[in-house]
């Protein structure tokens, strides 16, 4: 929503508020877009005060990535990777989804991060699909439902989107055809 993610580089709340305000005003004035969902994939610092500020700007939902490993492990073990982030000073909350692992493709899909057309055999596709399914099975144990959001991206990669979509769709098609009773794989994005 802002020009960039606020983090520990913004040393006081006025900076956080101004960065967010300027970015949201730009998006509203130039593109007529108002966001209710915040993505903080690389932000390192999260506090109740942050939740208060974001709530005042109208955010209803958040996706967080970086938490301490202890906090993330505890949330996972308690099936609380989705929670209600309660801001200071107000009786309100922000529904928050914590990413299970990270916003890069999981290990079985690492070979897809290369912008090259992959010519995989059926056995390779089956092995990658099975390995990926194991990761999904593990990940959903941290949530109170069986839906898993896979963040398939990274910094400074995927310069050839058509090739990358074709590559990942080999796995998606295989899983949807051969594992349809266990899993459904589809593209999606949060709606504003």
C-alpha positions in Angstrom: 0.0 0.0 0.0 2.8 2.4 0.7 5.8 3.3 -1.6 7.7 0.5 0.1 7.4 -1.6 3.2 8.1 0.2 6.4 10.6 -1.6 8.6 13.3 -0.8 11.0 14.6 1.7 8.5 11.7 4.0 9.5 12.7 5.1 13.0 9.5 6.7 14.2 5.7 6.4 13.8 5.5 9.7 11.8 7.7 8.1 9.1 5.6 4.9 9.1 2.4 6.9 8.9 3.6 9.3 6.2 5.1 6.5 4.0 1.8 4.6 4.2 -0.4 7.6 3.7 1.5 8.8 0.6 1.5 5.4 -1.0 -2.2 4.8 -0.3 -3.1 8.3 -1.6 -1.2 7.7 -4.8 -2.9 4.3 -5.4 -6.3 5.9 -4.7 -5.8 9.1 -6.8 -3.9 7.6 -9.7 -5.4 4.1 -10.0 -8.7 4.4 -8.0 -7.7 1.5 -5.8 -8.3 1.1 -2.1 -6.7 -1.8 -0.4 -8.1 -3.8 2.6 -5.4 -6.5 2.4 -1.8 -5.9 3.3 1.2 -8.0 2.2 4.3 -7.7 4.4 6.5 -10.4 2.9 9.9 -8.9 3.9 9.0 -6.6 6.8 10.9 -7.7 9.9 9.3 -5.7 12.7 5.7 -6.3 13.7 4.1 -4.9 16.8 0.7 -4.1 18.3 1.4 -0.5 17.4 1.8 -1.4 13.8 -1.5 -3.2 13.8 -3.1 0.0 15.3 -1.7 2.1 12.5 -2.7 -0.3 9.8 -6.2 -0.6 11.2 -6.6 3.2 11.2 -5.7 3.1 7.5 -8.6 0.7 6.9 -6.7 -2.6 6.5 -8.8 -5.7 7.5 -6.4 -8.5 6.5 -2.7 -9.0 6.6 -0.3 -11.6 5.3 3.0 -11.8 7.2 6.2 -13.6 6.4 9.0 -12.9 8.7 8.5 -13.7 12.4 11.1 -15.1 14.8 11.5 -18.8 14.3 10.4 -19.4 17.9 7.2 -17.4 17.4 6.5 -19.1 14.1 7.1 -22.5 15.5 4.8 -21.9 18.4 2.0 -20.6 16.1 2.5 -23.7 13.9 2.3 -26.1 16.8 -0.8 -24.4 18.1 -2.5 -24.4 14.6 -2.5 -20.6 14.8 -0.7 -19.5 11.7 -3.9 -17.6 11.1 -4.8 -15.3 13.9 -6.5 -12.1 14.9 -3.8 -9.4 15.4 -5.2 -7.1 18.1 -4.0 -3.5 17.9 -3.3 -1.4 21.0 -5.8 1.1 22.2 -8.9 -0.1 20.3 -11.3 -3.1 20.5 -10.7 -4.3 17.0 -8.6 -6.9 15.2 -6.9 -7.6 11.8 -7.3 -11.1 10.4 -3.7 -12.2 9.8 -2.3 -15.1 7.8 1.3 -16.1 8.6 3.2 -17.8 5.7 4.2 -21.3 6.7 7.6 -21.2 5.2 8.7 -18.3 3.1 7.6 -16.6 -0.1 10.0 -18.5 -2.4 9.0 -21.8 -4.0 9.4 -24.9 -1.7 12.4 -27.2 -2.3 10.7 -29.6 -4.8 9.9 -26.6 -7.0 13.4 -24.9 -6.8 14.4 -26.1 -10.2 11.5 -24.0 -11.6 13.2 -20.8 -10.6 15.4 -20.5 -13.7 13.4 -18.9 -16.5 14.2 -21.9 -18.7 11.7 -24.3 -20.3 11.8 -27.6 -18.4 11.4 -30.9 -20.3 10.5 -33.2 -17.5 9.7 -36.9 -17.8 6.5 -38.2 -16.4 8.5 -39.9 -13.6 10.1 -36.5 -12.7 6.8 -34.8 -12.7 5.3 -37.5 -10.5 8.2 -37.3 -8.0 8.1 -33.5 -7.8 4.3 -33.6 -7.3 4.6 -36.2 -4.5 7.3 -34.2 -2.8 5.3 -31.0 -3.1 2.2 -32.7 -1.8 4.2 -33.8 1.3 5.1 -30.2 1.9 1.5 -29.1 1.6 0.4 -31.8 4.0 2.9 -30.6 6.5 2.1 -26.9 6.0 -1.7 -27.2 6.6 -1.1 -28.7 10.0 -0.3 -25.1 11.2 -3.7 -23.9 10.2 -7.2 -24.7 11.4 -8.3 -25.6 7.8 -6.9 -27.5 4.9 -6.2 -24.6 2.6 -2.6 -23.7 1.8 -1.4 -20.6 0.1 1.8 -21.2 -1.8 3.8 -18.1 -2.5 5.6 -18.7 -5.7 8.0 -15.9 -6.3 11.3 -14.4 -5.2 13.4 -11.3 -5.6 14.9 -10.7 -9.0 13.7 -13.9 -10.7 11.0 -14.9 -13.1 11.9 -12.6 -15.9 10.2 -15.0 -18.4 6.6 -15.3 -17.0 5.2 -17.4 -19.9 8.0 -20.0 -19.4 7.5 -20.1 -15.7 3.7 -20.5 -15.9 4.2 -23.4 -18.3 6.7 -25.1 -16.0 4.6 -24.8 -12.9 1.4 -25.8 -14.8 3.0 -29.2 -15.6 2.9 -29.9 -11.8 -0.5 -28.3 -11.3 -2.1 -30.4 -14.1 -0.5 -33.6 -12.9 -1.7 -33.0 -9.3 -5.2 -32.0 -10.3 -5.5 -35.1 -12.5 -3.9 -37.7 -10.4 -4.3 -36.4 -6.8 -7.7 -34.7 -7.2 -9.2 -36.6 -4.2 -6.4 -35.2 -2.0 -5.6 -31.7 -3.3 -6.7 -29.1 -5.8 -4.1 -26.7 -7.1 -5.1 -23.4 -8.6 -4.0 -19.8 -9.2 -5.4 -17.3 -6.8 -4.9 -13.8 -5.3 -6.5 -12.0 -2.5 -9.2 -9.7 -3.6 -9.2 -6.0 -2.5 
